[in-house]
Amino acid sequence: MLKKLIHIIFLPCSEATMLMEKRNAENISPKENRKLSLHLAICKWCRAYKEKLEMLDRMLERKLSNENQVEINESDIQYVKEKVLKNLDIS
């Protein structure tokens, strides 16, 4: 009951997810940060969302940092196509 009350009064999940996105893009106020921390302490769904958001951000950063270093050639593409077709038994 207390958890539901905190969700309703202090910070609903929809605002918590918005604050998580906002915090990734820019700084949030100390008040917003406290509210978000309290919400994350009681809401397992938003904690799971936060973990996935952080994982996606790490993956994107890795992809962007490696983007200029990785070169894909036509033979690699053909190899992947052949493997997919073999697994699908379409070839």
N, C-alpha and C positions, 0 to 999 in steps of 0.2 A: 504494500500500500504506500509506504514512504517513497519507494522508487518511482511509482507512477506520479505521485504528487510532485516530486522534484522534476520529473520530465515535463509536467504540465506547467508548473510555475516558473522554474528557472530557465530551462532550455529544452525545447522539443528536439527530437532527432533531426527533423528537417533543417533546423537552424544549426545544429551541431555539425552536420555534414557540410553545410555551407561555410561554417567557420573553419573547418579543417581545410577546405579548398582555398579559402581566403588566406589562411596562415601559410600555405605552400607558395602562394603567389606574392604575398607581402606580409608585413607585420600586422598583428592584430593588437588591440588595446589590452592593457593588463586586466581590465574588467572582463573582456571577452575571453581572455585566456583562462581566467579563474573559472568562469562559467563552463567553459569547454572541459577543463580538467575535472570539475565536479561531475559533469555529465559522463565523461569517459570512465570515471571511477565506478559508476553504477550501471552503465549500459553496455552489455556485452556485444550487442549488434554494432554499435558505433565504434567500439574498440576493434572489432573485426574489419569494419570499413576502413578505419585508420591504418591498420596493418596492410591491407590490400592497396590502399592509396600510396603508402610509403614504398611498397614493393614495385608498383607501377612506375613511380617516380625514379627509383633506382634503375630500373630496366631502361627507361627512356633516356636517362643520363648516360648510361653505358652505351646505348645505341647511338646517341648523338656524338659521343666522344670517339667511338670507333667508326663512325660513318665515313670519314675521309680515309681511313686506313684500310678498310675492307674493299676489295675489288672482286666483283662477281663476273666471271666470264661465261661465254656461251656454253662451253663444255660442262660447267657446273650445273647450269640450268637444264641442259639435256639429260644429265645424269639423274637429277631429281625427278624430272618428268618420267623417265624410264622406270625408276624405282616405284613411283606412285602407280603407274600403269600396271606394273608387275604385281603390286600388292592388291590392286583392284581386279586383277585377272581380265583386263580389257585388251591388252596388247595382243 
